[in-house]
Amino acid sequence: MKAMLLKGKNQPLTLETVPDPVPGPGEAVARVLACGAGLTIHHARAGRVPIQYPRILGHEITAQIVATGEGVSSLKAGDAVTAYFYLTCGHCYWCRINRETLCDNFKGYVGRECDGGYAEYVKLPAANFIRLPEGMDWRRHPAEIGVICDAIATPIKVTRKARVTPTDTVAVIGAGGGLGVHMLMVARWAHARKVIAVDTRAAKFESCLKSGADAVIDASDGSVSQQLIEHTAGRGADVVFDFVGTKQTIESAIGGLNKGGRLVLLAGNGERFDADGPVLMRKEIEVMGSRYATKQEVIEALELVARGDLWPLVTEKVPFTEAEAVHQRLETGSITGRAALLMP
């Protein structure tokens, strides 16, 4: 099969011919129609996370099962599927209580510890394939369907984690990126009273407004805390989602929170930060970390899209042979929303 192969740290992706995957016991193979290209994948491409080379990246897939291994009864040839990013055990305490992102026997990530979706076919444990709901037009929209498992499932998770209510003002830092834009959509879907987009790139502001933001803050001048307070009549935001995770963005978010405010941190490369303990206690501020989403949250995100509540924003759809060019644009932050690779 044809695949885009990463052969070393921060090396260009190259088109290679590799053996077709064959499913072993408990595994399945699917033909890939599309695979999303987001920052999580790009951090691997850029060498910011450990990987064994050579490796086929990618996990945000739309695919169709073509073969199953011994013992697999949950899938059959022809099933339309996406993938669950985390390789988990399925039987530890955290997996049993539907918090498998904290799996005690975590085995890594699709597209890092095992080959992923930047190829014509992908082989995964059968448990990592999630069937698409009935009525979802995956043949017509493979790029959009593929990114749901991350771009929408993750905002669904953190919306619940932060307990967003219709009386809350929500701010999203990194709002023009692949997760940020969809966080705006989900915050609007959750009926937040006001949604504020925070980003540094003016070219992305219009897309932020179209995706559900009521206002946009330009973070390039460094006064995010002050602007959040100004946009909320002096109160501060009730919830801030930070998808950038630098010392500056985290501390600005805390400074711009209302009493009882909640900050959720979810970034590929977070940094250490300083916080004023007495202020956190006095204002009852909550700072929460988060990782990806559960399988159930992926399933629910798929169902929300299938019934028309939400629709992913994929602004760039290119042949998978152009993966390297997409990753160059990801490195410079030039892509609004998500990009996706289309397979031949």
TASULFEN-V997221 format. One line per field, one symbol per residue. ss: DSSP state (A for helix, B for strand, O for the rest). A space follows every 50 residues. Layout:
ss: ???
This chain:
ss: OBBBBBOOOOOOOBBBBOOOOOOOOOBBBBBBBBBBBOAAAAAAAOOOOO OOOOBBOOOOBBBBBBBBOOOOOOOOOOOBBBBOOBOOOOOOAAAAOOOA AAOOOOOOBBOOOBOOOOBOBBBBBAAABBBOOOOOOOOOOAAAAAAAAA AAAAAAAAAAAOOOOOOOBBBBBOOOOOOAAAAAAAAAAOOOOBBBBBBO OAAAAAAAAAOOOOBBBBAAAOOAAAAAAAOOOOOOBBBBBBOOOOAAAA AAAAAOBBBBBBBBBOOOOOOOOOOOAAAAAAAOOBBBBOOOOOAAAAAA AAAAAAOOOOOOOBBBBBBAAAAAAAAAAAAOOOOOOBBBBBOO
